[in-house]
Amino acid sequence: MKNNKVVLAFSGGLDTSFCVKYLTIEKGMEVHALTVNTGGFSAEEGEVLRQKALDLGAKSFVMAEVERGYYQDCVRYLVYGNVLRNNTYPLSVSAERMFQAIETAKYAREIGASAVAHGSTGAGNDQVRFDLVFQTLSEDLEIITPIRDLRLSRQEEIDYLEKNGISWGWEKAKYSINQGLWGTSVGGAETLSSHKPLPEEAYPSPLQKTTPEKVELTFVKGEMVAVNGQYFDHPVEAIHALQALAKAFAIGRDIHVGDTIIGIKGRVGFEAAAPLIIIKAHHLLEKHVLSKWQLYWKEQMGNWYGMLLHEGQFLEPVMRNIEVFLESTQESVSGNVFVELHPYRFELHGIQSDHDLMHSSFGQYGEMNKAWTGDDVKGFTKILANAGKIYQAVHSDKPEAE
């Protein structure tokens, strides 16, 4: 190694707290803690993290603010593509890990560090996401992963920290919470099973409202820009406004089951009120304003984009190609979507758009045709049936098997 400087992707949780202490004491390294804020930390929480890192022995602490860049370079494409992994999960953690890794590599270069570190275990997706970014952007940096390499249990980490003077009540943290702009993940003993649901108290946002409320969401070229007629300077602010309204109804809770990058099945709880409402509202608007084949190919490309992002491939060049396609489909995706919020769920009531393809001058589905005649349809269906008639004629002459 050129020097003993290491930049640690620091969340302030048990694993990364252990890493600060371990790298400082056991490895004699100069630890520079970096927290990358993708929308999960307030300024006050940032100060708490700063003090934690310094108390643990870090040489420095930096909070990198990337929320708007995260939205611009990733989240908006998740909306354009209506991306829900396995039709369930809005990639709350998968997406932000890429940006945390990118910023960690960038900061390591800025301060001339010879190593980067993260607190991932050897059994999940995050280790691959961090490592892929680090190897792609900074091949010369050493990658240090104490939790993965030492194969430590949670209790062993707690014991080590307490032995070294850090006793912060780790055993009280029954659930692992990761919050960002695009949702909050929740992990606990129940998600390690295949049948147990997360209890009410596991979710960060308790039910506070039970009387239904109507909400109007305004989209311009695929981006949500206003909530209930209030326009915002940036779509990120609109997301936070909707989240504030919807989380009081405890909307957006679910458990995602999926295939990990390393080949095992994984289960994680999450709450993502605003992301789920936005994706479903956006999709409804698209159903009205896009053509059949635009919707079809968008679904294919959105699924691929989400899968590649989930598996740590955000830097793969094809992602930029898919982004161009997705953005090009949003030219007419403008209008209002009417939503009603209920406890634990929401309803989509309809849309209003100048680009609505349900244009009455051509007819109304199942009611009246104005731009064609019955004879036109008879001729159309006769030609349309040709391929089927040919197939039936060829195969109906084959002898039956004895």
Secondary structure as UniProt FT lines:
FT   STRAND          5..9
FT   HELIX           14..25
FT   STRAND          30..37
FT   HELIX           43..56
FT   STRAND          60..65
FT   HELIX           67..70
FT   HELIX           71..75
FT   HELIX           76..80
FT   TURN            81..82
FT   TURN            86..88
FT   HELIX           92..111
FT   STRAND          115..117
FT   HELIX           126..137
FT   TURN            139..140
FT   STRAND          142..144
FT   HELIX           146..150
FT   HELIX           154..163
FT   TURN            164..165
FT   HELIX           170..172
FT   STRAND          176..180
FT   TURN            181..182
FT   STRAND          183..187
FT   HELIX           189..192
FT   HELIX           200..202
FT   STRAND          213..220
FT   TURN            221..222
FT   STRAND          223..227
FT   TURN            228..229
FT   STRAND          230..231
FT   HELIX           235..246
FT   HELIX           247..249
FT   STRAND          253..259
FT   TURN            261..262
FT   STRAND          265..271
FT   HELIX           273..289
FT   HELIX           292..310
FT   TURN            311..312
FT   TURN            314..315
FT   HELIX           318..328
FT   TURN            329..332
FT   STRAND          335..342
FT   TURN            343..344
FT   STRAND          345..352
FT   TURN            354..355
FT   HELIX           360..362
FT   STRAND          363..364
FT   TURN            365..367
FT   STRAND          368..369
FT   HELIX           374..384
FT   HELIX           386..396
//
